[in-house]
């Protein structure tokens, strides 16, 4: 288990399950391990049972008619809900679909709301919709009464509602695995076998926050504007990105974290460092090694999420829970204090990147640029 945990950069079982990063061999190994140990771990029994069920759901496919009917029924209910939302909100011929990974935490819901409002204000000639790509986040949010749906449902409902143009904006940070899913959803929509008429809809796609080198420079400028006083006072400021595990690093998205650290240090201050949860060779221990190699072996350290929202990773992987003196083992606060730095609870800034209107404007600039460029799919273009 320790070997798998270290390989994938995760610190908590349930968060390990929140993503399909396992190989089949690893899934089977974990299932067998859980079965053998669950009775001896009473304090974690409920968590283990939930994790076991989640793992089994990845690899076990039922062929019963009842299960097929149930799955179809769930699909139909989601489609009906999204179709009703789109029908009730259609006021223009252009739809703007915002796509993010998602979160089950309370604070990010306000962040999502703020992002949607900022986009709606900028693109007042469009009807704005908001979707998640994480099935786990959607399921857990639904249990809380927060209804989010996948991009595929919105795209189909938008097509059926008669929109002439659909604009899709990725709210992810890097052009990695999640952005690839957005691209594939758009392709599936355009080439829909069930609805060939969707091929007549013009489609624009705008990329994630750190899509280009210029984006990295602009975000670095905004971050430094907020932390200049801290680094000038000698404090070390660290940013926690998510990253993609090795083998899932589509589009070389992980390079953006290295680029951002280099830009912050070269242009502004050597007291900035950037690491991740999942990027190989750029975990918190790698970051600490870089800090020490730079002659920064002690001092006050501030931690900030380099993610659109401050959810599970920010509160657990970074802050390590709410205990001042006993942070979760493996969290950034735990590891930094263990290494001799000073990182109390108050040094963990629980804000997402999308809580800064200036950074949301970077995403918005991507859609503005996309609208000035050739569409991803244009039915009016000559063959």
Buried (B, 14 or more C-beta within 10 A) or exposed (E): EEEBBEEBBBBBBBBBBBBEBBEEEBBEBBBEBBEEEBEEEEEBEEBBEEBBEBBEEEEEEEEEEEEEEEEEEEEEEBBEBBBEBBEEEBEBEBBBBBBBBBBBBEBBBEBBEBBBEBBBEBBEEBBBBBBBBBEBBBEBBBEEEBEBBBBBBBBBBBBBBEBEBBBBBBBBBBBBBBBBBBBEBBBBBBEBEEBEEBBEBBBBBBBBBBBBEEBBBBBBBBBBEBBEEBBEEEBBBBBBBBBBBBEBBBBEBBBBBBBBBBBBBEEBBBBBBBBBBBBBEBBBEBBBEBBBEEEBEEBBBBBBBBBBBBBBBBBBBBBBBEEEEEBBEBBBBBBBBEBEBEBEBEBBBBBBBBBBEBBBBBBBBBBEBBBEEEBBBEEEEEE
